[in-house]
């Protein structure tokens, strides 16, 4: 059981670190202006904005 608790704690820590790592990855790249613009919309977090990447891959807005 201790292994499962440790695995859950480790996963929680990784999730907490993820936004900072994505921020560091995006900073200074060509994606930064797009990510910042998308984050200006309500409900779009850093992780969602960074995941979207190239909006041209979507045929139409829905």
C-alpha positions, 0 to 999 in steps of 0.5 A: 500500500505504501508504494501506491501512496508514494506513487500518488504523492509523486504524481501530485508533485509532477502535476504541481511542477508542470505549469512552471516547466511549460512556462519555461519551455514556452518563454522566448519561443515563437509560441509565446505570443500565441500562448499569451494571447490565448491565455487572455480568454477566460478559461484558457490556462497556460497548459491548455494554451500551450497544448493548442499549438497551431490553430490552422489544424482546425478546419472551423471554429465550433 
